[in-house]
């Protein structure tokens, strides 16, 4: 069991680092969801099913979905780079 925990702790560190290092906001949302999934697996391995279910609902579903909706709203409100309004 300790080997599984060691692997999950390493995956947690790697996914957390990926969240910080990814620069594209769209990909960063998916990195946050992957980090939540790894944390869910870690909490399950640590025999904390209530915390794992909460992390699954919040860290994998709710927060990435809210970030995705906010990112889509920001991108929809921004004009395209190619259309400057000076049409011939």
Secondary structure, DSSP 4 states (H G I P E B T S, - for coil): -HHHHHHHHHHHHHHHHHHHH--SHHHHHHHHHHHHHHHHHHHHHTT-HHHHHHHIIIIIIIHHHHHHHHHHHHHHHSPPSS--S---
